[in-house]
């Protein structure tokens, strides 16, 4: 059986459920046999929740998050496309996270190892006339969100140029991990790397520490990062493992106290409960000629640590 059709099979009904949120937008709930769950909103094609087999939430959601379209939702994994940051006529972090996606019932086939179980959904974003006015490029953005049999969360993205001229884009999966306290967190896998510091006009520095810890605001793009990065939460004794392909950079962000107070959709003290570590392609935008396709893969695991 072609795995792209599993979402429509009778046997997949318990793994994939579609409801409406309070704004009438489709909300997809995925559940694997072990009891892990994920919720994906068609508003932004955004993962809003990821829970382990004990029902413990693994992703942060602000108590002040605005979930009414077209506002971006400060929760889970917003998709920043076709740009990360703020430049030109495009809104900050692009428009993908603000648009209503559709369920893709006929996606092109994927490899069997990208169909692990029946708990997945395929989504599709195409540009509207409004999008074409501000970013005049024809594309198809296909996204598969998948819960593996062992509870890992996978996002497999394919962006195809269906127009007649080349275009470039940057992209980031702005992942808000839920942590006990930011002061108890360290990030490993970024040591000795160069990073662009957004707090210093994107000036390039080199990471000096053995691990990244947090005592103040951080907003960095680590370039040429390895395909695996670890986020260690000492108090929860939990390690988030981030695996990525086609995403050469890693964005690390925490607003800290002063910046958090200026963010309307974030509580003053909520910076303590989250850290963003993103799989991204930022420093060198991805260029697609007509007919070309880019694929990026992000896999998140939550493991016990000593």
Secondary structure, DSSP 8 states (H G I E B T S, - for coil): --GGGGGGSGGGTTTEEEEE-TTS-EEEEEE-TTS-EEEEETBTTEEEEEE-TT--B-B-B-TT---STTS--SBSEEEEBS-SS--TTS-TTBSGGGSB-EE-TT-----GGG--SS-EEEEEEE--HHHHHHS---EEEEEEEEE-TTS-EEEEEEEEE-SSS-EEEEEEEEEEEE-S-GGGEEEES-TT-EEEEGGGTTEEEE--SSSB--SS-EEEEETT--SEEEEEETTTTEEEEEEEES--EEEEEE-HHHHHTT-TTS-TTGGGGEEEEEEEEEEEEEEE-TT-EEEEEEEEEEEE--
